[in-house]
Amino acid sequence: MDFTLSDEQKMIQQTVRRFVERELMPLENEMLQSEGKYSTGIEPTLFHSLRMKAKEMGFWGINTPEEYGGANLGAVMTALIAMELGRTLVPFSFGGAADNILYLGNEQQKKEYLIPTIEGTRHSCFALTEPRAGSDPSAIRTTAVKDGNHWVINGQKVFITGGNEADFTMVFAVTDRNKPPQNGGVTCFLVDREMGWTSRPVPTMGGWSPAELFFENVRVPEDHILGEVGRGFSLGMQWIGQGRWLIAARCVGTAERLLQMAVDYARQRVTFGQPIADRQAIQWMLADSKVEIEATKWLALHAAWKADQKMDNHHEASIAKLYGSGMANRVVDRVMQIHGGMGYTRELPIERWYRDLRVTRIYEGTDEIQHFIIARDLLKGYVKIGAWE
Ligand SMILES: Cc1cc2nc3c(=O)[nH]c(=O)nc-3n(C[C@H](O)[C@H](O)[C@H](O)COP(=O)(O)OP(=O)(O)OC[C@H]3O[C@@H](n4cnc5c(N)ncnc54)[C@H](O)[C@@H]3O)c2cc1C
């Protein structure tokens, strides 16, 4: 078993680290000052110019197939890059990527949606959640009714990431009430904003806002179905499953940055004539954080490695997301505690991370849903305890 990174992996990791330190971290102060101003957390033209700068350095489509102009670096490298990007508060990601389910479109749909998304000229959003259907997506009520060679969509979606900026949405609607949603009842549609859906931001405790989407008699041509009629539910699950280990990877980078801040502060903050670093109470918080970060790192990399081997990694992805998001929330809490009153102020990024990280325990499957998946896999024998796979 070899845990060392290859020379190529180290080189890419170091290059991304330098990009984060030189281009992104200097923007953090300004970002803290402009909180709430931009729904993506950062001024859109600045975001675009950073992506173009990264593209010039070769960071484009890091996990996109080469036939679509990507670098196809694989899941492990993508996880290592996510760890580096997680080190800054700036919510940046490299361009040249598209949602996994857009690759399942027909040739025309790939031309109209997939390729422009990869190129960065069109922006997508994934709209499954509704006011009464989150953890249980089989409860969605948005409907699509056939009318000639169109479908007419009515309903409301909520908490849709990127929904305020998106040019089109992948929206999930009930197309047959007589069939179970998981088996024939739900269909996914590719719907341009010009077809008539509207959006408005949902203010949150974090630094960026998802959107509510409204569909009122939105007419969609029938060739805008992604996949087949009635096959939407499995597409939705496929989308959600793609990123759980990436959330854990990003949490590693964030927690490492926070832990470094705590170590530096503990060394220089003196109370009762001694640095607080000399106190066991502080040392244990540092040590517990390091242990949990290290555990998350390997959980995320194992889930990513399984993805690279084309193995089913849903169990490992759930474990990584459950543990990693909890870890990041515990670490930021300890790091705030170590900083005392300063940690609570807006002078430092800690309080912002404290708020932003909370959502990692909610989106893409809550803690409780990850517990459910892990326990189900054990109880139904989908995974074998003690097996090496
Ligand atoms: C910032 C943000 C961005 C998001 N982005 C998107 C997006 O882009 N697209 C999209 O479609 N959705 C998105 N979501 C929605 C997100 O996936 C849901 O919020 C999440 O799945 C939980 O659903 P809910 O909010 O309806 O909570 P509910 O499902 O109502 O759950 C409420 C509570 O009950 C618990 N619970 C529910 N069922 C069970 C159970 N069976 N056993 C035990 N406990 C249970 C939950 O864990 C939770 O604690 C986003 C949410 C947020 C906050």
The ligand as an ORCA input file, in Angstrom:
! r2SCAN-3c Opt
* xyz 0 1
  C     -27.603     26.209      0.701
  C     -28.371     25.062      0.115
  C     -28.160     24.693     -1.209
  C     -28.917     23.655     -1.780
  N     -28.763     23.353     -3.109
  C     -29.662     22.527     -3.714
  C     -29.679     22.360     -5.141
  O     -28.857     22.921     -5.857
  N     -30.649     21.585     -5.700
  C     -31.585     20.928     -4.955
  O     -32.430     20.236     -5.525
  N     -31.581     21.046     -3.579
  C     -30.655     21.833     -2.958
  N     -30.670     21.987     -1.588
  C     -31.670     21.278     -0.801
  C     -31.102     20.232      0.145
  O     -30.671     19.117     -0.592
  C     -32.179     19.921      1.168
  O     -32.310     21.060      1.998
  C     -31.839     18.706      1.989
  O     -31.908     17.538      1.202
  C     -32.793     18.546      3.200
  O     -34.123     18.684      2.797
  P     -35.103     19.652      3.624
  O     -34.422     20.953      3.757
  O     -36.424     19.621      2.959
  O     -35.224     18.983      5.052
  P     -36.214     17.797      5.436
  O     -36.104     16.696      4.451
  O     -37.568     18.351      5.686
  O     -35.584     17.324      6.802
  C     -35.767     18.028      8.034
  C     -35.002     17.276      9.109
  O     -35.530     15.949      9.256
  C     -34.506     15.004      9.037
  N     -35.067     13.846      8.369
  C     -35.757     13.821      7.199
  N     -36.111     12.563      6.898
  C     -35.615     11.780      7.881
  C     -35.618     10.377      8.118
  N     -36.202      9.519      7.284
  N     -35.026      9.906      9.244
  C     -34.423     10.775     10.106
  N     -34.379     12.101      9.926
  C     -34.958     12.596      8.818
  C     -33.475     15.708      8.170
  O     -32.212     15.086      8.239
  C     -33.517     17.089      8.781
  O     -32.775     17.096      9.948
  C     -29.869     22.956     -0.982
  C     -30.046     23.318      0.366
  C     -29.316     24.358      0.921
  C     -29.564     24.721      2.344
*
